[in-house]
Amino acid sequence: MKKIALLFTSIAVFNIYAQQRPKLVVGVVVDQMKMEYLYRFSDDFSANGFRRLMDGGFVFHNTQYNYMPTYTGPGHASIYTGTTPAIHGIVGNTWFDKSIGKNKYCTDDVSATILGTGAADEGKMSPVNLQATTVTDELRLATNFRGKVIGISIKDRGAILPAGHFANWAFWMSDSGNFISSTFYGKELPNWVSDFNAKKNYEKYLSKDWTLLKSESVYNESLADDNDYEGLLYGSKKPVFPYDLKAMYAKSGAKVIKTTPFGNDILADFAKEAIVNENLGVDNDTDFLTLSFSSTDYIGHLTGPRSREVQDTYLRLDETLADFLNYLDKKVGKDNYLLFLTSDHAAAENQNFLKDNKFPLSLGEYKQFTNKFRDFSKTTFGEDVVLNYSNYNLFFDKKKIKESNLDLDVVKKNFKEFLMTMPQVKRVYTEEEILSANSADFYLNYLFKGYDPKQNGNLVILEKPGYSAHEGKGTSHGTPYNYDTHVPLLFYGWNIKKGESFDRKVISQIAPTVAQKIRIDFPNGTEAEVLTEVLETK
């Protein structure tokens, strides 16, 4: 009897320990999602998608990015490392690498090769440029590598950076329409991925028109269907519904699906296959699935935040999310998964839209920005001493400056004074000023948290609110202003109480909060500031 009692006691203790972690953590990133979309489209959402998360989970209404530049690569890295580009090293999607004198892509890895069908360069990818661990890495370590980590996205960087260094797999979509990976993760694609690709699932989505999901009257939160601020999808003559996807597919191939809401659908289809075939959430070693829905970003860039295309994409994503949550309920169990949803950045209003509505912007001057400061250099110093300008960073050619007997500090001072005369420029900071940032300058601290002295420029330019490196149709992002930094943050599921907070939170709090919630070590670069609201159990 004593042995039996001891056995039951041991089982009970084990179960209590196991309950300290969910069976599955699901991290959802919706690329280029503004928090405002949850408000603006709320009445048109179903009760089972975004509203299910908001009504039954914990909502942080005021979550902000706390650095510049607000791009996709840095965003995904910051969410999962719990730190900022200054520490994790992903300072852009692509940035000028001073050590080699050319651009570097955030997940470039020349030692890796493609697994699957696609262009060779699409597979030369890994997390090798990420300089900090992720919460997914720490889960792998905490479970002695028994807990699985799978990263999935249409974009390579959206799959690779969240999955971290120790992931079992990261999968992303080739322009061929196939999900691919690289030899960083294994020698060949899992059979289930090859089987999924062989079915050409994208064809069922591209064989029909993209029409409005709901009646036209529902889209009164958006501008007219045909307006001056939208770009064109593949092969379309006008930015209007319905879109003939079959014709676009015939002309441009399967990559068309990325720039439709059905890219989100096929990603969810693939995620379900991953859950089943990788046996995620079936034992007491917690697994982690990272999902990044990229089609929202492709469509947003082309058509802008006030377009019907964007609204329809979110209404459709709401249905996709509802279906995926139901799937998790059935396969993993309602009480067995922890899910959070956020975004890698938000998006600016179209500049022409703002200008047409009397917001003061000098767009004509803005188009000549790069030419003007290069001309200034030639006039002032006798030659162009600018090596590169990208991501708001200006790099000087130190070799040329030295050969011309110029003083670098004098060059910086003269450039700073000239740039401050440009209509779109708010501030110009030298590398020395950035590295000695103080709390009195709010936006300088954003630059500091996004600045790596080994990888960033000699000057960094802060433009005025409303300006963007993007011109013309659609939109872009990258600034430290609220329209680019304010994103949703929703927690739902395992041991998450219902509630909401309007206090300012920052994106780098997500990873340490998840780590604390599931009782694992913090990512190694984080400041470990946590969201105490979701650490309290129901």
N, C-alpha and C positions, 0 to 999 in steps of 0.2 A: 504493500500500500504506500509505503514511504517513497519507493522508487516512482510509482505512478504519480503521486503528488508532486514530487520533484520535477518529473517530466512536464506536467501541466504548468507548473510554475515557470519552468524554462521557456515553454512556448509562449506564455503570457508576457514574460519579459522581452522575448524576441519581438513579439507583435507590437509591444509598446515602443520599442526602439525603432521598428520598421515604420511606425506611424509618424516618426519625427521627420520623415521625408515623403513626398508624394511619389507615386510610381512613375509619373511623367511630368516634366516641365515643358511647356510650349511657349516659346518666345515669338511673338508676331510683330513684325515691323511692316507698316504700310508706308511705302516710299512716297515722300512729298505730301504727307497728310497734315493739314492744318487742324488744330483743335476746333476752330470755327466751323469746320464741316459737320462735326457732331451736333452743333447747335443749328446750323442753317438747314441741314437736311433731316433733322430729327423727326419732323412730322411725317416724312415720307418713308422712314425706315420701318421695317417689320418689328414685331416684338421679340424676335428670336435671334437677331444678329448683334449689331452694336448696342441696341437698347437692352438686350439681355445682359450684356456685360456691364452696362451702366446701371441698370436697375438692380442687378443681383450681386454686383461686385463693388470694388472701391475705385472711385473716380478722383484723379488728381486734375483739377481744372486749370492749374497754373504751372505746368511743367515747362521748363525752358532749357534750351541749349545754352551753355555758359562759355562758349568760345567762338572764335571765327577761324577758319571758314566753315560754314554750315553746308557741307556737301555729303554725298552718299557714303563714300568710303570712311571718312572720319566719323560720321554719324553712327554707322553700324559698329565700328570699333569702339566708340565711346560708350554705347549702350552696354556692350558686353564686357569691356575691361573695367568699367567704373572709373575711368579717368579720361583725360582729354588729349588732343594731339601732341601737346608739349611733352607728354610722357609716353603715350603708346606709339608715337612716331608716324601715324597715318595722317599726314598734314594736308592731304588733298586726295582727289580721285587720281589725278596725275599731277606731278610737280617736277620742277626743275631740280635735278640732282647736281649740286655743285661739284661733287667729287668726280663725276664722269662727264660733266658738261652737256648733258642731254636730259630729256624728260624720262621720268620713271612712273610707271603705273602702280597703283597701290598693292596689287596682288601679283605683280610680275615675278616669275621664277624661271629663269632660263634652264634650270636643271630639271624641270618637270616637263612631261609630255602629255598629250591628250589621251584620254580614255574615252572611246566612243567615236561617233561620226560627226565631223565638223572640221573647220579650218584648224590647222596645226597650232596657230598662235592662240586660239581660244582655250587651249588646254595647258598652256605654259603658265600655270597659276598655282599659288599656294599662299599660306599665311606668313611666309618668310620675312616680310617687311614689318610685321606687327611686333612691336617691341615689349609688349606686356602680356601677361596671361589674361584669359577670359574667365568668366564664371563657368563656362562650359569646360574649360581646361581644368579648373579646380574640382569640378564634379568628377571628371575622369580620375584625377589623383585621389580624391576622397573615397572612391569606390574601388581603388586598386585596379582601375581600368575596366571594371566589370560593367559599370553604367555606360550606356551607349550615347554618343552624340552624333546627330545627323543634321547637317545644314543644307537648306534648299532655297533656291531663289531663281528667278529668271536671270538676274545679273550675277556674274561671277563673284564680285565683291560682296554682294548681299548674302551669298551662301558661305563664302570662305571665312570672312572676318568674324562673324558671330560664332561659327563652329570652332574657331581657335586652332591651336597648334596640335592638339592631341585627338582631334575628331576621328571617328571611325570613317566618316565620309562627308564630303560636301559635293552637291550636285547643282549645276546651273545649265541654262538652256543655250545651246549653240544656235547660230543663225539658220542651221539646217532644221530646226524644230525639235532636235533630239536633246535629251538631258545628257550631259557629259560630266566628266570629272578629270582628275589628273593623276599621274603616277606618284604624286606626293602621298596619296591615300591608299593606293593598292596597285596591283599588277594588271588587273582587268576589271571592267565594270561587273557588278553583281548581275546574275542572270535575270533577276526581276526587272532591273533597269533596262537591259537589252530587250526584254520581252515588252516592256511598256513602250519603248521607242519603236519597236517593230510594228506596233498597232497604228502608228501615225495618228495618235489621238487628236492632234491639232486639226486634222482634216474635218472632223465633225463640227468643229467650231467655225472653220473658215468656209464651209459649204453653204452658209446662210448669210443674210444681210445683218448688219448691226443696226437694229431699230431701237427706238425708245422703249424702255421696259414698261413704262406706265403711260397713261394718257398725257397729252401735251400740256394740259392745264397744271399738272403736277410740277412742271419745271419753271414755275414762276419765280423761283429763287435765283435763276440764271438769266443771262442776257438772251437776246433773240438768237435763234438757231444760226443765222448767217450774220456775223458781225465783223467789224474791222480788226479785231484783236486776236483772231484765231488763225493758226497755221493749218496746213493741209495734211491729212493722213495719206499714206501711200497711194499714189495714183488718183486720188479724188480731185475733182475739178472745183468743188466748193466744200466748205466745212459744214455740211448739212446732213441730216438724217433723211433716208437710210443710207448706210455705207455698203457698197457692193464688195464684200470681203472676198467673194469668190474671184472677182476680177483682179483685186489687189494681190491675192495669192498667186494667181496665174502669172502676173507680171513681176512680182518681187519675191516670191517664195514664202516659205513657212515663217520667216522672221516677222512677217506682218502681224502674227498673233500677239507679239510683245506689245504692240501699240493699239491693242483693243482690250476691253474688259475681260475677254476670254483667256487672256494670258494668266489672269488671276485664277480662273476656273481650272485650267490645266495644271497650274501649280498645286491647287488643292487636291486634284485627282492624284497627282504624283505623291503628295504627302500622305494620302491614305494608303497608297501602296507601300510607302516606306514604313508606316506604322505596322502594317501586317507582316511584311517580309523581313523587317529587321527586328521583329518581336519587341517593339517599344512598349513599355508600360506593363509588362506581364509578370515581373517579379519584384522583389524588394530592393533591388539595386536601381535607384532612380535613373531614368534616361532623360535626355534633353533633345527636343526637336526645335530647331530654329527655322522659322519661315519668314521670308521677305517677299511681300507682294510688290512687284516692280512696275506693273502696267499702269498703275496710278501715276507714276512719275513720268513715264513716256508720254502718256496722254496729257498730263498737266503741262509739261514743257511745250507741247505743240499747240494746245488750245487755250491754256490759261485757266485761272481759278474761277472765273465767272462763266465758263462755257457749259452748255448743256451736256457736252461730252463728258466733262468731269463729273457733273451731278449724276448722270446715268451710270457712270463707272462705279460711283460709290453706292448707288442703289443696288446695283448688281453685286458688288462686293458684299453688301449687307446680306444678301441671300446666300452667297457662297460661304460667308462666315457662319451663318445660321446652320447651314447643312453640315459644315465641318464640326461645329460644336456638338450637334446631335450625334455625329459619328464618334467623337471622343467619348460622349456619354455611354454609347453602346460598347465600344471596343475597350476602353480603359476604365470607365466607371465615373459617374458624376463626382464622387468624392475622392478620386484618385489622381486627378491632374491639377496642376497649378498653371495658370495661363496669364501672361501679361501682354498687352498690346500698346505699342507706341509708334513713333515715326522717326526717321533718320534726319529729317529737317522739314520745314514747312515750305512756303512759297510766297513770292512777292506778287502784288498786283501788276498787271501789264502796265508798262510805263506810259504808253500812248493813251490807255484808258484813263490813267490818273491825270495826265496832261489835258486831255479833252474835257475832263471834269474839273478843271481849273486848279489842280495841284501844281505848284511851281517847279517845273523841271526844264533844264536847258539841254534838250536831247541833241540838237544840232552840234553843239560844241563837244558833247560826249563822244560822238562818233570819231572825232579826230584826236582823241586823248593820247594814244600811243605815239602817233606821228608828231604831235606837238612836243612831247618831252624828249623825243629823239632829236628833233630839230633844235631844241634848246641846248642839248648837249653839244651838238656840233658848233653852234654859235658861241657858246660859253667856253668850251674846252678845246675846240678845234677838231673834235672827232666824237663819234658816238661811243660813249663809255658804258652804255647799257648792255649787259650781257643777256638778260631775259626779263620779261615782265609777265607774270602769271599769278593767278590766285591772290591778286592784290599785293603781291610781293615784287619788289624791284631789286634785281641783282646787278651789281656793278662788275665790270671786267677789271679785276684787280691787277692783272698782268698788264693790261693796256694802260691803266692809270699809273702804274709804277714806271713803265717804259716812257711815259710822257712827262715824268717828273711832277705829277700831280699829287696832291694830298687827299687821301680818301675822305678825311673828315670835312675838308673844304668842299669836296664834291657832294657829299651828303647834305651839307648845310645849304649849298646853292640849289640843289634839286628840291629840297624840302621847301624852301622859300618860293620857288617857281610853282611847284605843285599846289601850294596853298592858294595860288591865284586862279586855279581852275574851278569852274562853277560847281562841279559835282563833288569836290573834295571837302571833307569836313575836318579831317586831321591827317597829319603825316607823322609817323613815328620812326625813329631810328632803332636799330637793333639794340643799342645801349639803353634807350628809353624803355623799350619793351621789357628787357630783362631786369630793369629796376622798377617795374610797375608798382604802384601803390593803390590802396583801396579808394583813394579820393577820386580817381578817374575810372568810372564804371566801365567804359568801353575799352580802355587800355588793358584792363584785366581780362577782357575777352580775347584780346590779341595775345596777351601773355600766355593764356591757357591753350592757345592754338599754335604757339610758336616754338619751334625746335631750332636752336641756333646752328645746329649742324646741317639743317635741311632748308631753312627759310632764308629770306632775302635780307638785304642791307637796309631797306626801307619797306614799311608796310603802310598802305593807304587805306584810310577809313573814309568811305564815301558818305554823302548825306543820305538820310532816309528817302526811300523811293527810287533811288538809282540802282542800276543793276548792270553787270557786264553783258547781260542779254539785251538785245535790241529787237524792235519790230513786233512780231507775232508771239503769242504764247507768254511764257514766263520763265523765270529762273530763280536762283537762291544762292546763298553764300555769305550774306551779311550777318552782323550781330544784332540786327533789329528784330523787333517782336514778330513781324510778319514772317521771318525766316526761322525764328527760334521757338515759337510757341506751338507745342505739339501735344497730342493726347497721351495720357498714360492711364491705363485701366488694368487693374488686377482682378482676377476672377478664379474661383474654384477652391482648391484644397486649402482649408483653414483661412480663407479670406472673408472677413466680415463685410457686410454692406456698409457703405458710407461714402463720404466725399470730403475733399479738402480744397480750400481756395488759397492756401498759403503757397508762396513761391517755392518750387522744388526744382532741382536741376537733374539733367539726364544722367550724370555720373553717379546718381544715387541708386539707380536701378540694380546694377550688378551686385553691389555689396548687400543690398536689401534681399535679393534672391538668395545670395550665399548665406546670409544670416537666417533666412526663413527655412532653408533646407539643411541647416547645420553643417556647412562646409567652410573651408578657409576662404578668405577674401582673395580676389584677384590681386596679383602682387604690386600693381601700380596704383591702386585706388587709395583715396583719402579716407575711405570707409565711412562716409556719411550715409546714414540709412533713413528709410521712410518708416518711422516707428508706427505709423497708422496701420500698415499691413503686417507688422510683426506681432500685433496683438491678435490672438486667436478668437474665434467666434464665441 
